[in-house]
Amino acid sequence: MTDAAVASNDVVLTDRAARKIARILAKQGEGTVLRIVVAGGGCSGFQYEYKLVKEVPANDDLVLSKENATVLIDSLSLEFMGGAEIDYVDDLIGQSFQIRNPNAVASCGCGTSFAVAS
């Protein structure tokens, strides 16, 4: 994880992801942040949702701030994402945010759906 900075609760936002998020947020207007939520559904049981929102962080939100990018993760989602790395990948297949989650025991090819051990 040489391209990353460790944040509280062991969630990591890589430099690549922070730069891309900052570019997206700059086009959205002041006060916009990226909220990542773990929701039920998807091919494998849970899925990541990415939302651009204008809101103040709640008391139980994890706030990741780096390179003019702000990411919010609520406490319930954080239970599923502890130790995860949020990255941005640009390769032959395309561009996307990827979450490498050590809690996921299975995932779908879409990259946003995952399952955890019960």
N, C-alpha and C positions, 0 to 999 in steps of 0.2 A: 504494500500500500504506500508506495513512495509518492504518489500523486494525491495524497489525501491528508486531511487534518482531522484528528479525532475530536469528536464533540462529546458532550455529556451523554450518558446512557449508551456509550459505545456506538452510536450511529455516526457514520462517516459520510461527509460530502466531499467528493473529489474536486480538485481544481477545475477539471474539464466540465463537470456538471455545474459548478458554481458560475463559471464564465457563461455557459449557455443560458442558465436561468437568469443571470443578470441582464443578458441581451434581450430576453423575452420580456422581463419585467420592465425594462426601460421603455418599451413600446406601449405599455399598459397604463402608464400614468402613476403619479406618486401615491404611495401607500399600498400598492399591489404586492402581494406575496404569493408564493406557491405553497399550497396545502396538499400534503400527501396523506391519503386516508386508506386504511385497509377495510374493505367492505366484503360482505358475503357475496358469493356468486363467482362467475368466471368458470372456466373449464375444470379447474382443480379444487374449487371450494371457496377460495378467497381471491380477491383481486385488488390491485393498487389502483387508486383513482388520483389523478392529478388535477387540481383545481386552482385557477387564478382567482384570488379573492382579495377584497379590500376589507380587512378586519384586523382588529387588535388581537394579539395572542391571548388565549385564555390562560388562566393561572396554571393549568395542568398541561399546557402545550410544551413540547420540546421545540426550542427555537434554534435553528442552525443559521448562522449568518457568516457569510464569507464572500469577498470580492463583489460587494453590492448586491448579493443575492440573499434572500431570506426565505427559508423553508420552515413551515410549521407542521408538526406531527402531533396529533392528539394522544392523550395517555392510553386510550384503548388500543389504538393502532400501534403505539410504541411497544405494547406487550408482545405483538407479533413480529416487530422489527428490530428488537434489541440485537446489537452486533452487526447490523446491516450496513452495506456500503451503497451509496447512491452515486451512480456514475452516468456519464453521457458517452455514447459510443457512436462513431461515424465510420462505418466499414462498408464492404461491398454489398451487404444485404440492405443497408440503409442507416438512417440516423434514428436514435431513440435513447430515452432514459432507461437505465437498467438498474434494478435493485438486486444486489447480491445479498441474499438473506440466509444466514446460517440456520435459521429456524425452519426453513422450507424443506420438506422431505420429498416433495415432488413439485414440478412446475410444468406449465404448458409452453408450447412453442411460441405463443404470442408475447411472452415475456412479462405479462402483467398479472397472470393467474398463478396461484401456488396453493399448496396444501401443507399443513403442519401435522405433527404427530399428535394423536389424541391421548 
